Amino acid sequence: MNTTPPDLTTIVQTEQKYLGKYAVPVAIVLIVLGILGVMSPVIMSAATDGILAAILILGGLTWVVHSYQLHTHGLGDWLRPLLLLVTGGIMVAMPTAGIASIGLLFILYFAIDAYRNFTRPKAQEAIGRGWFIFSGMIDILIALLFIFTWPQGSLILVGIFVGVNLIFDGFILIMVRNTPLGTPKA
């Protein structure tokens, strides 16, 4: 088993192979959706809630079929699909509660990312230590922004953060598509 991470050239070549000729159109769609999300953050927050709810409901239905096919009769085998279906249903029935929950997930994510950024320089022997600390401080500020404005602020902040992420994903997709490559290192 190879435990060494691939080099950047190999990663970019793999991404280019999978994306093919659709990279630029997909990137443009992502950028446009991101700009619309930043301009209409409440709509983007609602769309994010709807997409997550759909994923939970589809996952719950898939798990129900799986449990049925295995002829499982234990309560534990049916709790997971029930939880997925109920959670997805609540997010559909009460989207503001779903968006507030997504805001809580963002708080948790940024707190964990800040911790990782503050503790990583110790393992890296100060390589880029300042950037890790700066990134950790930004993570804390964003988490505090979500905390102090929660739950009402989540309605806008979730949409803005998802929109900005889509914009960056679109630009990164274009940059990966247009990256000249050499031969990969073995």
N, C-alpha and C positions, 0 to 999 in steps of 0.2 A: 504494500500500500504506500503510495507516494504522499508524504505529508508536507512537502514543500509547496508553497502557493505558486500559481502560474505567474509568469512575468507579464507585464503590461501589454506587450505585443501580442501574446497569445490570447489574452482576454479580449482585446480589440478585434482581432481576427475572428474570434468565435462570435462576438456580437455582430460583426459585419456579415458573417455567413448566415446567421439566423434572421437578420433584419432584411437583407437583400435590397431589392428595389423599392420596398415600401417604407424604408426608414424616414425619408424626407416627408412624404405625405403624413405619416403617423406623427412625426415631430411637429409639423405645422398644426395638426389637429390638437395635439397636446398644448401647444403654445396658445392657440386661440381659446381653447377651453379654460386654460389658466388665466388668461386676460379677462375673459368673461366672469370667471370665478372671483377674481380680485375686484372687478367692477360691481358684481352682484354677490357679495359673500353669503347672504342669507340663502339665496337660491343654491349656491354651491354647497353650503352646509346641509341643506335639505337633500340635495342629490347624493352627497356622501352618506347621509343617514339611510337613504333609500337603497343605495347600493350595498351597504353593509347589512341592512335588514334582509335584502334579497339573498345575499350569500349565506346568512344564518338560516333562513328558511329553506333554501335549497340543500344546505348541509344537513338540516334536520330531516327533511324528506328522504334524502339519500340514506341517512342512517336508519330511518324507519324501514325502508326497503331492505337494507342490509340485515337488520335485526330480524325482520320477518323471514327472509330467505334462510337465515341460520336457525330458524325455529327456536329462538331464545325466549325463555319464559321468566327469567329473573328480572326483578324490578330494576336492578342496576343497569341492565342492558337497554332499558327503555328510558332511563332518566336523561341520558345525554341528548337523544333526539328531542325529547320533550323540552329540555332546557333551551336547545337551539331554536325550536319552533316558537316557544313562548317569548324568548328574548327578541327574535325577529318580529314577531307579531306586535309586541309592545313598541318596538321602534317604528313600526308602520302606523300603529294606532295613536301614538304620542310622539311625534317627531321631535318636539322640543326636548323631551326627556332623553331621547336617543342622541341628540346633538350634545346635550349637556354631558352625557356619558362619554361621548367621544372626546369632549373637552377634558374630562378626568383622565382618559387614556393618554392624551397629549401631556398632561401634567406629569404622569408617571413616566412616560417616555423621556421627557426632557430632564427629569430628575435623575433617571438612570444614566442617561447620556452624559450629564454633568459629572456624575460620580466616575464614570468610565474615563472621561477626559482628565479629571483631577488625579486619578490613580494611575493612568497609563504612562505618564512620563517616568515614573519610578521604574517601571519595567523596561522602558526604552532607553534608559541611561541618558536622559535629558535631550534626546534627539527631538527637536521641534517642541520642546517643553513649553515655551511661551505661547505657541499657537494652541496647544492642547488646553492650557489654562484659560486663554482668551475664549476659546470655544466653550469651555465649561461655564465661564461667567455669563456668556450669552445664553446658554441653555438655562441657567438659573433665572435670568431676567425673563425669559419667555415663560418658564414655568410659573414664576410669580405673577406675570401678566394674566395668565389663565386663572391662577388661584384667586387673585383679587377681583377679577371680573366674573367669576363663575357664579351662577350658571348662565346668566343673561349674556355675558360676553362671549360665551362659546358659540352663540348663534352667528356672530360675525367672525370671530377669530378662527374657527374651524374652516370656514369658507376661504378666508384669506390665506391661511397656511396651506390648504390643499391647492388653491389656485397658484400660489407662488411655487409650490413643489411641481405642479404640472408644467409651468413655464420653464423651470430649470431642467426638468426631465426632457422637455422638447429640445432645448438648446444642447444638452449633453448628447442626445440622440443624433443631432446634426453634426456635432463635433466628432463623435465616434464614427459616423458614416464617412466623414471627409478626412479622416486621419490617414496620412500616408504611412505605409507599413514597410518594415524591412523583413528579414527572415526571422522567425521565432528562434529563441535560444533553447537549447535542449536542457 
